[in-house]
């Protein structure tokens, strides 16, 4: 039992990005779930709609801050790995899509962004693309552990 605890604590010391990544994943799950309900079920969720918008906005804003924190830790460790071309470019794409999703989300907090508007569509497409590109980037980076 002790050896498992020692292995876990040693692993956390080696990987300082683990906690921000878990927090980022939780915030992204909350933002994605509330965003889906806001977009797909506005009439069904009318009673809690305003609360869901607040939770979506807060979780998105916190995900932006935690994402920056995670990116800083991640890049300090991986920036020197220039030989991994596909991994590097998939990371660039993920960060670019993250910026678009964040910018359109912040825009939606400042200016009314009705469902179906151009900015709303860009926000939804970029959020879905962010999940897909982030999963690809992470899975491609982990391929060496599963060989």
GIVEN-V112337 format. One record per helix or strand of 2 or more residues. SS is the DSSP state (hx for helix, st for strand). FROM is the first residue (numbers start at 1). TO is the last residue. If there is no record, write none. Layout:
ss/from/to
SS/FROM/TO
SS/FROM/TO
This chain:
ss/from/to
hx/2/14
hx/17/40
hx/46/78
hx/85/110
hx/118/146
